[in-house]
Amino acid sequence: MSSTTPPSSGAAAPGPTPPGATSVGAPERKRAGLLVGVGAAVVAVLLLLLLLSRCGGDDGPSSSAASTSTSASTSASGASSGASSGAGASPSSAGAAAVGGQPSSIVAADGTAVLDPAAPADPTAALGRVSGQTVTGTAVQVLSVPADEGFWIGSTDTQRVWVQLTGAAGESPYQVRQGDRVDFSGTVVAHDAGFPASVGLGDATGAAQLAAQGQHIEVDRSALTLSS
């Protein structure tokens, strides 16, 4: 009669792995792979930054030097041109450029400033130098109108010139009034000591000053306009 042999007490053989199950070591391997990838990316970024910084360092100094050199050359060229222009300009043209056309100025044909707003002074000497010349007034203020045919123009009682109107009465486009600014073209004319009285000036209206100046400006009425 045969006997039944009991099962062996050894470990049972493993059965098949259920679908979707993972082995115990898989998560550790995934984390290790991720760390390696991140490390490689960081190294790549660092290398790129290092390369860019070296490129920028190489270009900076040379560009700055080139810019400095260009600026220096331009400045030197400008200074040279300015010096040449100044050396070639005549005193008369320089004076005309500095004063002509400015408000409150009277300039002679040769560029002499009879009234210069930038350098107020007694105009007596300047009038004597341009006697007989044509002068142009630009936006010169009328200080007072003490006579029917003449008036004082300038900036102060010490820097003023007498204007004597000529031509037929009524030709002037407007009646000159104190405080107006006028434009005109006229001629510097010499006069004697009796001239102030002949045009109606007395001691209170500047007769002595006009006699001492010895010159006045004659302006045709048609050449006198109110400055715009």
JORA-V351238 format. One line per field, one symbol per residue. ss: DSSP state (h for helix, s for strand, l for the rest). phi: phi as a letter, one per 40 degrees, with the letter a starting at -180 (. if undefined). A space follows every 50 residues. Layout:
ss: ???
phi: ???
This chain:
ss: lllllllllllllllllllllllllhhhhhhhhhhhhhhhhhhhhhhhhh hhhhhhhhhhhhhhhhhhhhhhhhhhhhhhhhhhhhhhllhhhhhhhhhl llllssssllllsssllllllllhhhhhhllllsssssssssssllllls sssslllllsssssssllllllllllllllssssssssssllllhhhhll llhhhlhhhhhhhlsssssshhhsssll
phi: .cbccccccccccccccccgcbccccdccccccccccccccccccccccc cccccccccddcccccccccccccccccccccccccccccdcccccccbd gcdgbbbcccgcccbbccadaccdcccccbdgccbbbbfccccabcacba acbibaccbabcbbcbgccgcccaccbdgcbbbababcbcaccccdccbg cbccbhcccccccgaabcbcdccbbccc
